[in-house]
Amino acid sequence: MVLEFKGQRFAAQGFAIRRDANIAALQQHDRRSMRPSWVSAGSNPEHYEYSATPELRATDGAVLRCTLTWPARQAPAGYCETREGTRIAVRFD
């Protein structure tokens, strides 16, 4: 992941991406279907939400800590924060 901010280039690689079940989507599915959510939870990727908390670094040691979340089939979005507390909204295509 690469992000340019205030003339600096920040980068991170090899960070973890977490996948969790989207409980709201599963509950909505249960209302429309006769199958319980545990049957369809692993078979339908629409029921997943993803998240990541990468720490991006610039060559001078500056750090951006990011919090990203996104539902299945959509682009990651969230924010990155500087050490001073400045938040930067981010959304990827």
Steps between C-alpha positions, in 0.01 A plus 500: 500500500638840403360839599637846428429769759652847532771422248606178674457147375384249764501126435416171668503144376431157642236619747214275605153522350232363727178339375195482725139399450265793445243417770244751367512345153466152648198602709336660197567184300339290775181707475479437122604135500400180671867403540670605822795740470756237599415310179557797270763694696796333332348463156405859421783756487245782538490415870860604560647827623870570473727719710865597525707724726823562308771728630650696212852643527685773312874490439555765771327282762162679497208263560135486393279254686204394289167337576322356197177303468297386202219263412549225244540619140562862598812713531679548833421828678573660833758740635868541576627700795828683557687499832364850560141374466416630152251267331503442126196338339599234245310294244658272246371413153 
